[in-house]
Amino acid sequence: MIRIFAICLLCGTCAQAEVLVASRTISANSVIASDDILFRDIIAPSGFSDPSKVVGMEARNAIFAGR
């Protein structure tokens, strides 16, 4: 039983949390503004939860709404 628990801890799992997603489609090479993002409670393996880390950055690729 302990081995199974240890294996579960070592394996990466997805958790449901509030993460930032695009509120609209953001075109490539455009600067992300605060009205371009919103929080959504979803299951995601990774993502941003702090808007200050995203706002002002330039999108390398197109980011579609909800992603």
Residue pairs with C-beta under 8 A, 6 or more apart in sequence:
12 45
14 43
14 44
14 45
15 43
15 44
16 41
16 42
16 43
17 41
17 42
17 44
17 47
17 49
18 39
18 40
18 41
18 49
19 39
19 40
19 42
19 44
19 47
19 48
19 49
20 37
20 38
20 39
20 40
20 47
20 48
20 49
20 51
20 54
21 37
21 38
21 39
21 40
21 42
21 65
21 66
21 67
22 36
22 37
22 63
22 64
22 65
22 66
22 67
23 35
23 36
23 37
23 38
23 65
24 36
24 65
25 62
25 63
25 64
25 65
26 32
26 36
26 59
26 62
26 63
27 59
27 62
28 59
28 60
28 61
28 62
29 58
29 59
29 60
30 58
30 59
31 56
31 57
31 58
31 59
32 54
32 55
32 56
32 57
32 58
32 59
33 55
34 51
34 55
37 51
37 54
37 55
40 66
48 54
